[in-house]
Amino acid sequence: MASVTKKVLRMTFNNTLGNAVTLTLPSPKADLTSLQIEAVMDQIITKNIFLTSGGELISKRDIKIVDTTTNDLFDQPVA
């Protein structure tokens, strides 16, 4: 049985149709600040890097760093 911990950065934007679009990046730096993340999000919007099925990304909606721990409770028996 193993325990695995992972962190991801989730940047959520609004597209032209008003839908949420989330970009998820693994293993964010421990000292990352909201100002740094917002600056990157602004660049993504300004440079129009991504096009979604609902149109361009037009504004920031949310920023989260998600920390998950997964506990594997079952070990496959060895035959």
ZAMARGU-4260 file (C-alpha; in steps of 0.2 Angstrom, whole numbers, plus 5000, padded with zeros to 4 digits):
<rodrens>
0) 5000/5000/5000 | 5007/5017/4995 | 5003/5035/4997 | 5006/5048/4984 | 5005/5067/4986
5) 5003/5078/4971 | 5001/5097/4968 | 4994/5105/4953 | 4991/5123/4948 | 4974/5126/4941
10) 4972/5143/4931 | 4954/5145/4926 | 4948/5158/4912 | 4932/5163/4904 | 4931/5162/4885
15) 4921/5172/4873 | 4905/5162/4877 | 4907/5164/4895 | 4912/5146/4898 | 4926/5141/4911
20) 4942/5134/4903 | 4955/5127/4915 | 4974/5125/4912 | 4982/5113/4924 | 5001/5113/4927
25) 5009/5100/4938 | 5022/5103/4952 | 5021/5122/4954 | 5035/5131/4963 | 5032/5131/4982
30) 5035/5150/4983 | 5024/5155/4968 | 5013/5170/4972 | 4996/5175/4966 | 5003/5190/4958
35) 5015/5180/4947 | 5001/5168/4942 | 4990/5183/4937 | 5004/5190/4927 | 5006/5174/4917
40) 4987/5173/4915 | 4987/5191/4908 | 5000/5186/4895 | 4990/5171/4890 | 4975/5182/4887
45) 4984/5196/4879 | 4994/5185/4867 | 4979/5175/4863 | 4989/5159/4864 | 4974/5147/4866
50) 4958/5145/4856 | 4944/5135/4863 | 4928/5128/4856 | 4919/5143/4865 | 4931/5156/4857
55) 4946/5166/4864 | 4951/5167/4883 | 4945/5184/4888 | 4947/5185/4907 | 4953/5177/4923
60) 4940/5167/4933 | 4950/5158/4947 | 4967/5152/4953 | 4970/5137/4964 | 4984/5126/4970
65) 4977/5109/4973 | 4986/5097/4984 | 4980/5079/4983 | 4985/5063/4993 | 4980/5046/4986
70) 4981/5031/4997 | 4981/5015/4988 | 4972/5003/4999 | 4974/4987/4989 | 4989/4977/4984
75) 4987/4965/4970 | 4991/4948/4976 | 5007/4940/4968 | 5003/4924/4959
</rodrens>
